[in-house]
Amino acid sequence: MKIDNTGKHKIYTLTRRAFLNLSLLISAAASSWGIIKFLSYKAPEERLLSFITLNQPQAYHLGSVTYIREVKAWLIHDQEGFYALSSTCTHLGCTINLGEERFDCPCHGSQFDLAGRVLKGPAASPLPGYQVRLSDDGRIVIDRRVSVPPSQRLDI
């Protein structure tokens, strides 16, 4: 309320145009805040082990494909021995799942065979392999610090 020169009270009213402009301003501010929050999102980093010591080789039967969460790797036991592949898709870093005789990326549909080779894109690079060796007490060790071709096996 405002008093004019004549001493009378003057009442301000909100016009339709002013209301729409105010609504637009509030909507723009809220949208900008949401976009900034979305674009500045950073996923929490996972703490992965550099290597892990697992069970004795006898614990993994021939033909087994075992996910080892602590190192984000798949331990595979085939006719030639043991080997480990990264479980991170080479396209955008999603964690791949075991499908029917292959690995499937749930994010964008890439597919890899059990040797880590790309069967279907958009991933262009094969899955990296990690060293698999035996510890001093005869247990399987997956070492992420040492990259090896998936054809390199721990033959027992």
Summary of the structure (lengths in Angstrom):
residues: 156
radius of gyration: 29.3
end to end distance: 90.3
largest distance: 103.5
contacts: 392
relative contact order: 0.15
helix: 19%
strand: 32%
